[in-house]
């Protein structure tokens, strides 16, 4: 008979079984199949109990899930899960922290009477406190909406909501950008994103500034061509 457990581990398995655990419990505890757990116990010189005899499971040994050989999960700490949810964590985040599925967390929280947020609730009320602090720190540091959106990965509407709720003015003073500098940096090989990040605006705005004169001349040429065609006809 071949065995896989080291002698000291096999001895622990034997002690667990002799304390009242079933072979299935031993298999679950040591991550073995039922047959392998039985062989390990026999190899340890344990006198197996007759089948069907009820066993007394020692404290701390979780009951195996029937038909799976896996340990039963510990009950969800609903109070902790509810506290996480009320603090702004999403159901998905709470599920990841507790080891349960999102749907199961939702069901248990509803059963516990925890009010669920809806899609109509503003996103700003559903973000984590850490993300809220990031937005406010960036805002107080003088960063623009575009810079905060890129840094925190959020929307302009969320920034506006978070800043307003903190009692701050969500409007930034109108800023005049150096168009000549934008074109100069672009001529030096800077990307639109790099220029936007450096000057605190969006890549789209930089693109418009850099290519605006070309677009205007293209439109004028097109109009002149159309007028000439109409005249010729």
Backbone as numpy.savetxt, mean C-alpha at the origin, in Angstrom:
# Nx Ny Nz CAx CAy CAz Cx Cy Cz
12.97 -46.90 8.28 12.13 -45.70 8.28 13.01 -44.45 8.28
12.75 -43.53 7.37 13.54 -42.30 7.29 12.80 -41.19 8.02
13.57 -40.37 8.72 13.00 -39.22 9.43 13.71 -37.96 8.99
13.08 -36.83 9.25 13.63 -35.55 8.78 13.97 -34.60 9.91
13.40 -34.78 11.09 13.63 -33.85 12.18 14.89 -34.18 12.95
15.64 -33.19 13.39 16.80 -33.43 14.27 16.30 -34.06 15.57
17.16 -34.81 16.25 16.73 -35.51 17.48 16.07 -34.60 18.51
16.66 -33.36 18.70 16.10 -32.48 19.73 14.71 -31.98 19.34
14.49 -31.76 18.02 13.18 -31.31 17.56 12.19 -32.46 17.64
12.66 -33.67 17.32 11.78 -34.84 17.40 11.34 -35.06 18.84
12.25 -34.79 19.78 11.91 -34.94 21.19 10.84 -33.93 21.60
10.93 -32.71 21.07 9.90 -31.71 21.35 8.56 -32.12 20.79
8.57 -32.72 19.59 7.32 -33.19 18.99 6.71 -34.29 19.84
7.56 -35.17 20.35 7.07 -36.26 21.20 6.47 -35.70 22.48
7.14 -34.72 23.07 6.64 -34.11 24.31 5.28 -33.46 24.06
5.15 -32.79 22.93 3.89 -32.12 22.59 2.77 -33.14 22.44
3.06 -34.25 21.78 2.03 -35.28 21.57 1.64 -35.92 22.91
2.65 -36.20 23.75 2.37 -36.84 25.04 1.63 -35.90 25.98
1.71 -34.58 25.68 0.98 -33.62 26.51 -0.49 -33.52 26.11
-0.86 -34.22 25.03 -2.27 -34.24 24.64 -2.57 -33.75 23.25
-1.55 -33.20 22.53 -1.79 -32.73 21.17 -2.01 -33.92 20.24
-2.75 -33.70 19.17 -2.99 -34.76 18.18 -1.83 -34.81 17.19
-1.81 -35.89 16.40 -0.78 -35.99 15.36 -0.92 -34.83 14.38
-2.16 -34.46 14.09 -2.39 -33.33 13.18 -1.83 -32.04 13.76
-1.96 -31.86 15.09 -1.40 -30.68 15.73 0.12 -30.68 15.62
0.72 -31.83 15.82 2.18 -31.95 15.71 2.62 -31.63 14.28
1.88 -32.17 13.30 2.21 -31.92 11.90 2.13 -30.43 11.59
1.09 -29.77 12.12 0.93 -28.34 11.87 2.03 -27.53 12.53
2.37 -27.88 13.76 3.37 -27.13 14.52 4.75 -27.20 13.88
5.10 -28.36 13.34 6.44 -28.56 12.79 6.46 -28.58 11.26
5.34 -28.17 10.68 5.25 -28.05 9.21 5.56 -29.39 8.52
4.86 -30.43 8.96 5.03 -31.77 8.39 3.69 -32.27 7.85
3.76 -33.28 7.01 2.54 -33.95 6.61 2.08 -34.84 7.76
0.85 -35.28 7.69 0.33 -36.14 8.77 1.15 -37.42 8.87
1.42 -38.04 7.71 2.18 -39.30 7.71 3.59 -39.13 8.24
4.25 -38.03 7.86 5.61 -37.79 8.33 5.63 -37.52 9.82
4.64 -36.78 10.34 4.57 -36.53 11.77 4.39 -37.83 12.54
3.59 -38.73 12.02 3.36 -40.03 12.67 4.66 -40.82 12.72
5.42 -40.80 11.60 6.69 -41.53 11.55 7.69 -40.95 12.54
7.72 -39.64 12.67 8.64 -39.00 13.60 8.32 -39.39 15.04
7.04 -39.46 15.36 6.64 -39.84 16.72 7.00 -41.30 17.01
6.80 -42.15 16.02 7.15 -43.56 16.20 8.67 -43.70 16.38
9.43 -42.92 15.57 10.88 -42.96 15.67 11.37 -42.47 17.03
10.56 -41.60 17.66 10.92 -41.10 18.98 10.53 -42.06 20.09
9.91 -43.18 19.72 9.53 -44.18 20.71 8.24 -43.88 21.43
7.40 -43.05 20.81 6.13 -42.66 21.44 5.08 -43.73 21.18
4.31 -44.08 22.22 3.20 -45.01 22.08 1.99 -44.22 21.59
1.58 -44.44 20.35 0.49 -43.66 19.76 -0.85 -44.04 20.38
-1.68 -43.07 20.55 -3.02 -43.31 21.08 -3.90 -43.94 20.00
-4.91 -44.69 20.40 -5.83 -45.25 19.41 -6.57 -44.13 18.68
-6.90 -44.37 17.44 -7.61 -43.36 16.66 -8.99 -43.14 17.25
-9.43 -41.87 17.16 -10.75 -41.53 17.66 -10.76 -41.13 19.10
-9.61 -41.31 19.79 -9.57 -40.93 21.20 -9.41 -39.42 21.30
-10.27 -38.75 22.04 -10.15 -37.30 22.15 -8.84 -36.90 22.83
-8.27 -35.84 22.36 -7.02 -35.35 22.94 -7.26 -33.99 23.58
-6.41 -33.67 24.52 -6.47 -32.36 25.17 -5.35 -31.52 24.60
-5.70 -30.47 23.86 -4.70 -29.65 23.20 -4.06 -28.72 24.22
-2.73 -28.74 24.33 -2.04 -27.86 25.27 -2.28 -26.39 24.90
-2.19 -25.52 25.88 -2.35 -24.09 25.63 -1.26 -23.60 24.69
-1.65 -22.75 23.75 -0.67 -22.17 22.82 -0.54 -22.93 21.52
-1.17 -24.11 21.43 -1.12 -24.88 20.19 -2.39 -24.61 19.41
-2.33 -23.88 18.30 -3.53 -23.55 17.54 -4.13 -24.77 16.87
-5.41 -24.82 16.78 -6.10 -25.92 16.13 -5.88 -25.87 14.63
-5.62 -27.03 14.02 -5.41 -27.08 12.58 -6.72 -26.88 11.85
-6.67 -26.19 10.72 -7.86 -26.01 9.90 -8.15 -27.32 9.19
-9.34 -27.90 9.35 -9.65 -29.21 8.75 -9.39 -29.23 7.25
-8.67 -30.27 6.82 -8.45 -30.47 5.39 -7.32 -29.66 4.80
-6.66 -28.82 5.59 -5.59 -27.97 5.05 -4.24 -28.23 5.68
-4.22 -28.73 6.90 -2.96 -28.94 7.59 -2.32 -27.64 8.03
-3.06 -26.52 7.97 -2.53 -25.22 8.33 -3.09 -24.78 9.69
-2.32 -23.97 10.35 -2.77 -23.44 11.63 -3.91 -22.43 11.43
-4.82 -22.46 12.36 -5.88 -21.46 12.32 -5.30 -20.09 12.67
-5.75 -19.06 12.00 -5.26 -17.72 12.28 -5.80 -17.23 13.61
-5.01 -16.39 14.25 -5.48 -15.79 15.49 -6.64 -14.85 15.19
-7.59 -14.73 16.10 -8.73 -13.83 15.86 -8.25 -12.41 15.60
-8.95 -11.72 14.73 -8.60 -10.34 14.41 -8.83 -9.45 15.62
-7.84 -8.64 15.93 -7.99 -7.64 16.98 -8.79 -6.48 16.39
-10.09 -6.54 16.58 -10.98 -5.57 15.95 -10.71 -4.16 16.44
-10.39 -4.02 17.72 -10.14 -2.68 18.27 -8.91 -2.06 17.60
-7.86 -2.86 17.41 -6.65 -2.35 16.76 -6.93 -2.02 15.29
-7.68 -2.91 14.62 -8.01 -2.68 13.22 -8.87 -1.42 13.07
-9.81 -1.24 13.97 -10.67 -0.06 13.93 -9.86 1.22 14.16
-8.89 1.14 15.08 -8.05 2.31 15.36 -7.23 2.69 14.13
-6.70 1.68 13.43 -5.93 1.94 12.21 -6.81 2.58 11.14
-8.03 2.04 11.02 -8.95 2.56 9.99 -9.35 3.99 10.30
-9.65 4.27 11.56 -10.05 5.64 11.94 -8.90 6.62 11.78
-7.66 6.11 11.88 -6.49 6.98 11.74 -6.22 7.35 10.29
-6.98 6.75 9.38 -6.83 7.11 7.97 -6.33 6.00 7.07
-5.96 4.85 7.65 -5.49 3.74 6.83 -6.65 3.16 6.02
-6.35 2.69 4.83 -7.37 2.07 4.00 -7.63 0.64 4.47
-8.71 0.05 4.00 -9.01 -1.34 4.34 -7.89 -2.26 3.86
-7.33 -1.95 2.69 -6.24 -2.76 2.17 -5.02 -2.70 3.08
-4.72 -1.53 3.59 -3.58 -1.37 4.50 -3.83 -2.07 5.82
-5.05 -1.98 6.34 -5.38 -2.66 7.59 -5.27 -4.18 7.39
-5.75 -4.65 6.24 -5.67 -6.07 5.95 -4.22 -6.56 5.91
-3.34 -5.76 5.30 -1.93 -6.14 5.21 -1.28 -6.20 6.59
-1.71 -5.34 7.50 -1.12 -5.29 8.84 -1.66 -6.40 9.74
-2.87 -6.89 9.45 -3.49 -7.89 10.32 -3.42 -9.31 9.77
-3.09 -9.45 8.47 -3.01 -10.79 7.90 -4.34 -11.33 7.40
-5.35 -10.49 7.39 -6.66 -10.90 6.89 -6.89 -10.27 5.51
-7.90 -10.78 4.80 -8.22 -10.20 3.50 -8.97 -8.89 3.69
-8.96 -8.07 2.65 -9.65 -6.77 2.71 -11.13 -6.97 2.99
-11.75 -7.94 2.29 -13.19 -8.15 2.47 -13.52 -8.62 3.88
-12.64 -9.48 4.46 -12.90 -9.98 5.81 -12.77 -8.86 6.83
-11.77 -8.00 6.65 -11.61 -6.85 7.55 -12.83 -5.96 7.48
-13.33 -5.74 6.25 -14.52 -4.90 6.07 -15.71 -5.48 6.82
-15.93 -6.77 6.68 -17.07 -7.43 7.34 -16.96 -7.31 8.86
-15.78 -7.59 9.40 -15.60 -7.57 10.85 -15.73 -6.15 11.42
-15.26 -5.16 10.69 -15.38 -3.79 11.17 -16.84 -3.33 11.14
-17.56 -3.72 10.09 -18.98 -3.37 10.00 -19.74 -4.03 11.14
-19.44 -5.31 11.42 -20.10 -6.02 12.52 -19.80 -5.37 13.87
-18.61 -4.74 13.96 -18.23 -4.07 15.21 -18.82 -2.67 15.31
-19.57 -2.24 14.28 -20.20 -0.93 14.31 -19.31 0.23 13.91
-18.20 -0.06 13.22 -17.30 1.00 12.79 -17.87 1.64 11.53
-18.10 2.96 11.52 -18.63 3.63 10.32 -17.62 3.52 9.16
-18.10 3.08 8.02 -17.24 2.94 6.85 -17.24 4.21 6.01
-16.09 4.58 5.51 -16.01 5.71 4.58 -16.54 5.26 3.22
-17.04 6.22 2.46 -17.56 5.92 1.13 -16.72 6.63 0.09
-16.97 6.32 -1.17 -16.23 6.94 -2.26 -16.53 8.43 -2.35
-17.62 8.87 -1.71 -17.96 10.28 -1.74 -17.14 11.09 -0.75
-16.56 10.41 0.22 -15.72 11.13 1.19 -14.49 11.66 0.49
-14.06 12.88 0.83 -12.87 13.44 0.17 -11.65 12.59 0.43
-10.81 12.49 -0.58 -9.61 11.68 -0.46 -8.73 12.15 0.71
-8.77 13.47 0.97 -7.94 14.01 2.04 -8.29 13.42 3.39
-9.53 12.94 3.57 -9.92 12.35 4.84 -9.58 10.87 4.90
-9.05 10.33 3.80 -8.74 8.91 3.76 -7.25 8.64 3.65
-6.42 9.65 3.67 -5.00 9.42 3.58 -4.43 9.23 4.98
-3.26 8.63 5.05 -2.65 8.35 6.34 -2.12 9.64 6.97
-2.02 9.66 8.29 -1.46 10.85 8.96 -0.04 11.18 8.47
0.73 10.15 8.16 2.11 10.39 7.70 2.11 11.16 6.38
1.21 10.78 5.48 1.13 11.46 4.19 0.63 12.89 4.36
-0.29 13.07 5.29 -0.81 14.42 5.57 0.32 15.32 6.07
1.18 14.77 6.94 2.31 15.55 7.45 3.28 15.90 6.32
3.50 14.96 5.40 4.38 15.23 4.27 3.88 16.41 3.44
2.57 16.42 3.18 1.99 17.50 2.38 2.16 18.84 3.07
1.86 18.89 4.37 1.94 20.15 5.10 3.39 20.64 5.23
4.32 19.71 5.44 5.73 20.09 5.53 6.22 20.68 4.22
5.83 20.03 3.12 6.24 20.53 1.81 5.60 21.89 1.52
4.34 22.05 1.94 3.65 23.32 1.70 4.30 24.45 2.48
4.61 24.19 3.74 5.24 25.22 4.58 6.65 25.54 4.11
7.27 24.59 3.40 8.61 24.81 2.86 8.57 25.65 1.58
7.35 25.97 1.12 7.22 26.83 -0.05 7.14 26.10 -1.38
6.95 24.78 -1.33 6.88 24.04 -2.59 5.54 24.27 -3.29
5.56 24.17 -4.60 4.36 24.39 -5.40 3.50 23.13 -5.41
2.28 23.27 -5.94 1.39 22.11 -6.08 2.08 21.03 -6.90
2.69 21.44 -8.01 3.32 20.46 -8.91 4.43 19.70 -8.20
5.23 20.38 -7.40 6.32 19.73 -6.69 5.79 18.77 -5.63
4.74 19.18 -4.92 4.18 18.31 -3.89 3.51 17.09 -4.52
2.83 17.30 -5.63 2.19 16.19 -6.33 3.23 15.15 -6.73
4.38 15.60 -7.21 5.43 14.67 -7.63 6.09 14.01 -6.43
6.26 14.77 -5.35 6.96 14.25 -4.17 6.11 13.26 -3.38
4.85 13.61 -3.15 3.98 12.81 -2.29 3.11 11.84 -3.09
3.07 12.05 -4.40 2.22 11.23 -5.28 0.75 11.35 -4.89
0.25 12.55 -5.01 -1.15 12.80 -4.69 -1.71 13.79 -5.70
-2.95 14.17 -5.53 -3.60 15.08 -6.46 -3.60 16.51 -5.92
-3.82 17.44 -6.83 -3.89 18.85 -6.43 -5.08 19.09 -5.51
-6.20 18.38 -5.77 -7.40 18.54 -4.93 -7.13 18.10 -3.50
-6.35 17.02 -3.33 -6.02 16.54 -1.99 -5.14 17.54 -1.26
-4.17 18.10 -1.98 -3.29 19.11 -1.39 -4.12 20.30 -0.91
-5.03 20.75 -1.76 -5.90 21.89 -1.43 -6.72 21.59 -0.18
-7.27 20.37 -0.10 -8.10 20.00 1.04 -7.29 19.92 2.33
-6.12 19.26 2.27 -5.29 19.10 3.47 -4.82 20.46 3.97
-4.37 21.30 3.07 -3.87 22.62 3.46 -4.98 23.47 4.06
-6.17 23.40 3.47 -7.31 24.18 3.97 -7.70 23.71 5.37
-7.73 22.39 5.58 -8.11 21.84 6.88 -7.11 22.23 7.96
-5.87 22.50 7.55 -4.84 22.91 8.52 -4.89 24.40 8.82
-5.86 25.11 8.21 -6.02 26.54 8.46 -5.06 27.40 7.67
-4.49 26.84 6.59 -3.57 27.59 5.75 -4.27 28.00 4.46
-3.73 29.03 3.83 -4.28 29.50 2.55 -3.76 28.60 1.44
-4.64 27.86 0.77 -4.18 26.92 -0.26 -3.74 27.59 -1.55
-3.90 28.92 -1.62 -3.52 29.62 -2.85 -2.10 30.15 -2.73
-1.31 29.88 -3.76 0.04 30.41 -3.80 0.01 31.74 -4.57
0.85 32.71 -4.17 0.93 33.94 -4.96 1.33 33.63 -6.39
0.76 34.38 -7.33 1.09 34.15 -8.74 2.59 34.33 -8.95
3.20 33.34 -9.56 4.64 33.36 -9.74 4.98 33.54 -11.21
5.91 34.44 -11.47 6.36 34.65 -12.83 7.61 33.80 -13.08
7.54 32.98 -14.10 8.65 32.10 -14.41 9.55 32.73 -15.48
10.82 32.43 -15.39 11.81 32.95 -16.32 11.79 32.10 -17.60
11.06 32.59 -18.61 10.94 31.82 -19.85 12.27 31.71 -20.58
13.07 32.75 -20.50 14.37 32.70 -21.17 15.25 31.63 -20.54
15.18 31.51 -19.22 15.97 30.49 -18.53 15.49 29.09 -18.92
14.19 28.94 -19.07 13.65 27.64 -19.48 14.22 27.24 -20.85
14.19 28.17 -21.77 14.69 27.87 -23.11 16.20 27.63 -23.10
16.89 28.36 -22.26 18.34 28.19 -22.16 18.68 26.81 -21.62
18.00 26.40 -20.56 18.25 25.09 -19.97 17.90 23.97 -20.95
16.82 24.18 -21.71 16.41 23.19 -22.70 17.48 23.07 -23.79
18.04 24.20 -24.21 19.09 24.20 -25.23 20.35 23.50 -24.73
20.54 23.51 -23.40 21.69 22.85 -22.81 21.49 21.36 -22.63
20.30 20.88 -22.97 20.04 19.45 -22.90 19.20 18.99 -21.73
18.71 19.93 -20.93 17.86 19.55 -19.79 16.54 18.99 -20.30
16.00 18.01 -19.57 14.68 17.48 -19.93 13.60 18.42 -19.41
12.40 18.30 -19.96 11.29 19.13 -19.51 11.00 18.89 -18.03
11.08 17.61 -17.60 10.81 17.27 -16.20 11.85 17.89 -15.28
13.13 17.87 -15.70 14.19 18.43 -14.86 14.03 19.94 -14.71
13.68 20.61 -15.80 13.48 22.06 -15.75 12.29 22.39 -14.85
11.22 21.61 -14.99 10.02 21.85 -14.18 10.31 21.66 -12.70
11.05 20.60 -12.36 11.38 20.34 -10.95 12.27 21.44 -10.39
13.17 21.95 -11.21 14.11 22.98 -10.74 13.41 24.32 -10.52
12.44 24.64 -11.35 11.77 25.93 -11.28 10.43 25.88 -10.55
9.98 24.67 -10.19 8.74 24.56 -9.44 7.49 24.70 -10.27
7.48 24.10 -11.45 6.29 24.13 -12.29 6.09 22.73 -12.88
5.29 22.63 -13.93 5.01 21.33 -14.52 5.75 21.18 -15.83
6.08 19.93 -16.22 6.74 19.69 -17.50 5.91 20.22 -18.68
4.58 20.13 -18.56 3.71 20.60 -19.65 3.86 22.11 -19.85
3.96 22.85 -18.74 4.13 24.30 -18.84 5.46 24.65 -19.50
6.52 23.92 -19.12 7.84 24.17 -19.71 7.80 23.87 -21.21
7.15 22.78 -21.57 7.05 22.41 -22.99 6.34 23.51 -23.77
5.26 24.05 -23.18 4.51 25.10 -23.86 5.36 26.35 -24.05
6.13 26.70 -23.02 6.98 27.88 -23.13 8.06 27.68 -24.17
8.70 26.52 -24.15 9.81 26.26 -25.08 9.34 26.16 -26.51
8.17 25.56 -26.71 7.69 25.32 -28.07 6.61 26.30 -28.50
6.25 27.23 -27.62 5.16 28.15 -27.95 5.42 28.97 -29.18
6.64 29.54 -29.32 6.95 30.38 -30.47 6.92 29.59 -31.76
7.38 28.34 -31.70 7.34 27.49 -32.89 5.91 27.20 -33.32
5.04 26.97 -32.31 3.65 26.67 -32.62 2.97 27.89 -33.25
3.28 29.09 -32.70 2.67 30.30 -33.25 3.09 30.53 -34.69
4.38 30.33 -34.97 4.85 30.54 -36.34 4.26 29.50 -37.28
4.06 28.26 -36.75 3.47 27.20 -37.57 2.02 27.55 -37.92
1.30 28.06 -36.92 -0.10 28.44 -37.15 -0.18 29.57 -38.15
0.73 30.57 -38.02 0.71 31.70 -38.96 1.00 31.23 -40.37
1.98 30.34 -40.50 2.30 29.84 -41.84 1.10 29.10 -42.43
0.42 28.35 -41.57 -0.73 27.60 -42.04 -1.85 28.52 -42.49
-2.03 29.60 -41.74 -3.08 30.55 -42.11 -2.73 31.24 -43.42
-1.46 31.66 -43.56 -1.07 32.32 -44.78 -1.22 31.40 -46.00
-0.89 30.13 -45.78 -1.03 29.17 -46.86 -2.48 28.99 -47.26
-3.35 28.98 -46.23 -4.78 28.83 -46.53 -5.32 30.03 -47.26
-4.88 31.24 -46.85 -5.36 32.45 -47.50 -4.87 32.49 -48.95
-3.60 32.07 -49.16 -3.07 32.08 -50.53 -3.82 31.09 -51.40
-4.19 29.96 -50.81 -4.91 28.96 -51.59 -6.28 29.48 -51.98
-6.91 30.21 -51.01 -8.24 30.73 -51.32 -8.17 31.82 -52.41
-7.10 32.64 -52.30 -6.94 33.69 -53.31 -6.70 33.08 -54.70
-5.87 32.04 -54.71 -5.55 31.41 -56.01 -6.78 30.78 -56.63
-7.68 30.30 -55.80 -8.87 29.65 -56.33 -9.88 30.69 -56.79
